[in-house]
Amino acid sequence: MSDWPKIKARRTTKISPWVEIIEREVEFTPGAVAELYHAVGQQDYIAIVARTPDGRIPIVRQYRPALEGYTWELPAGMVEIGEDPAETCRRELMEETGYQARTLYALGTYGPCSARLSNRIHTFFVDTGERAETHKGEAGIEVELVTPAELGALILAGKFGMQLHIGAVLLAGLSGYLDLGALKNPATP
């Protein structure tokens, strides 16, 4: 394995409790002029493809200031410092949807955007128990239960448009936990 490229310098500027800018000077070959690269630093986060006892998938709708609009997406959240991603999964699923994780399967850990983000996304498939009767809901989050076919229609219509979460759905299918054929638009061959 080569000793190049090398990080010659690294500076971090904290922007908020959730975001920092990481500046790196990278030397790609011996003696080359170092090039400057920037990345957004955040905590790792998780995405959850869950299946309720009746076979439906909880999705959440919330306002996303970065997009200046509402999105439909999977239950998800940031991993707290020192928290195991599986525990984040259990916590976020309960907080956002009121469903307790009965069985939890790790689907993998990936870079959400290897060119600009320095964190990782941990993806999980969860079989849930029944919804907690006492769950009050998280402020600003609307929960909907959809069939796999309804989720597929939302994805194809661009209404469920978070690419990272579409990737989590694909991982659930590739891992055998979700029938991707059930996501298919019935109008396409």
C-alpha positions in Angstrom: 0.0 0.0 0.0 1.3 3.4 -1.0 2.2 6.1 1.6 0.4 8.7 -0.7 -1.7 10.7 -0.6 -0.8 12.3 2.7 -2.8 14.7 4.9 -0.3 17.6 5.5 -2.5 19.7 7.7 -6.0 19.6 9.1 -8.1 22.4 10.6 -11.6 22.1 12.1 -14.0 25.0 12.5 -17.1 24.4 14.6 -20.2 26.0 13.1 -22.9 24.7 15.5 -23.4 21.9 17.9 -24.2 19.7 14.9 -21.8 20.8 12.1 -18.1 21.6 11.6 -16.1 22.4 8.5 -12.9 20.3 8.1 -10.2 21.7 5.9 -7.5 19.3 4.8 -4.3 20.0 2.8 -3.6 16.9 0.8 -0.3 16.0 -0.9 -1.0 13.4 -3.6 2.6 12.6 -4.6 6.0 13.3 -3.0 6.9 16.9 -3.3 3.6 18.0 -5.0 1.9 21.2 -4.0 -0.7 20.3 -1.4 -4.3 20.8 -2.5 -7.0 22.2 -0.2 -10.2 20.1 0.4 -13.2 20.9 2.6 -15.7 18.5 4.2 -18.7 18.9 6.5 -18.2 17.1 9.8 -21.2 15.7 11.6 -22.0 12.9 14.1 -22.8 9.6 12.5 -26.4 8.9 11.9 -28.8 6.0 11.4 -31.6 5.1 9.1 -34.3 2.5 9.9 -36.3 0.3 7.6 -38.9 -1.1 10.0 -41.7 -3.6 9.5 -44.7 -3.6 11.8 -46.4 -6.8 12.7 -49.0 -6.3 9.9 -46.2 -5.9 7.3 -46.3 -2.1 6.9 -43.3 0.3 7.0 -43.3 3.4 9.2 -42.2 6.5 7.4 -42.1 10.1 8.8 -42.9 13.5 7.4 -41.1 16.5 8.7 -39.9 20.0 7.7 -36.3 20.1 6.5 -34.9 23.7 6.6 -32.0 22.6 4.2 -34.6 21.9 1.5 -37.1 24.5 2.7 -39.9 22.0 2.6 -41.4 18.8 4.0 -40.1 15.3 3.2 -41.2 11.8 3.6 -38.3 9.6 4.9 -37.4 6.7 7.1 -37.1 7.1 10.9 -33.6 8.3 11.5 -31.4 10.3 13.8 -27.9 11.2 14.9 -25.8 8.9 17.0 -25.0 10.6 20.3 -21.3 10.7 21.3 -20.4 7.4 22.9 -23.8 5.8 21.9 -23.8 2.5 20.0 -25.6 2.9 16.7 -27.9 0.0 17.5 -29.1 1.8 20.6 -29.6 4.9 18.6 -31.8 2.8 16.3 -33.9 1.6 19.1 -34.2 5.1 20.7 -35.0 6.9 17.4 -37.6 4.4 16.3 -39.5 4.7 19.6 -39.1 8.5 19.7 -40.3 9.1 16.2 -42.9 6.4 15.6 -43.8 4.8 19.0 -42.7 1.4 17.8 -40.4 -0.7 19.9 -37.7 -2.7 18.1 -38.4 -6.4 18.6 -35.5 -7.7 16.4 -32.8 -5.5 14.9 -30.5 -6.4 11.9 -27.5 -4.3 10.9 -27.5 -3.7 7.2 -24.1 -2.0 7.1 -22.3 1.3 7.6 -21.5 3.5 4.6 -20.3 7.0 3.7 -23.3 9.2 2.9 -21.3 11.4 0.5 -17.6 10.5 0.3 -16.7 13.7 -1.5 -18.1 16.2 1.1 -19.2 14.5 4.4 -16.9 13.0 7.0 -19.5 10.9 8.9 -21.1 7.5 8.4 -24.6 6.3 8.1 -25.5 3.1 9.9 -28.5 1.3 8.4 -30.8 -1.2 10.1 -33.8 -3.4 9.4 -36.1 -3.8 12.3 -39.1 -6.0 13.0 -41.2 -4.0 15.5 -43.7 -4.9 18.2 -47.0 -3.2 18.5 -47.1 0.6 18.7 -46.9 1.9 22.3 -50.4 3.1 23.3 -48.9 5.9 25.4 -46.7 7.3 22.6 -47.4 11.0 22.2 -45.4 11.6 19.1 -42.4 13.8 18.5 -43.2 17.5 17.8 -43.1 18.3 14.1 -43.1 14.6 12.9 -46.0 12.9 11.3 -46.0 9.1 11.1 -47.6 7.1 8.2 -47.6 3.4 7.8 -47.3 2.3 4.2 -47.2 -1.0 2.4 -44.0 -1.8 0.3 -46.0 -1.1 -2.9 -47.1 2.3 -1.5 -43.5 3.1 -0.5 -42.4 2.2 -4.0 -45.0 4.5 -5.5 -43.8 7.3 -3.2 -40.2 6.8 -4.3 -41.0 6.7 -8.0 -43.2 9.8 -7.6 -40.3 11.7 -6.0 -42.3 12.2 -2.8 -40.0 10.0 -0.8 -36.8 11.5 -2.1 -34.0 11.1 0.5 -31.4 9.2 -1.5 -29.7 7.8 1.6 -33.0 6.3 2.7 -33.8 4.9 -0.7 -30.4 3.2 -0.4 -31.4 1.8 3.0 -34.6 0.3 1.4 -32.4 -1.3 -1.3 -30.1 -2.7 1.4 -33.1 -4.2 3.2 -34.1 -5.8 -0.1 -30.6 -7.1 -1.0 -30.3 -8.6 2.5 -33.6 -10.5 2.1 -35.7 -8.6 4.7 -37.9 -6.7 2.2 -39.3 -7.9 -1.1 -38.1 -5.3 -3.6 -40.5 -6.7 -6.2 -43.3 -5.4 -4.0 -41.9 -1.9 -4.4 -42.3 -2.1 -8.2 -44.7 0.2 -9.9 -47.4 -2.0 -11.3 -47.5 0.1 -14.5 -44.0 -0.8 -15.5 -42.9 -4.2 -17.0 
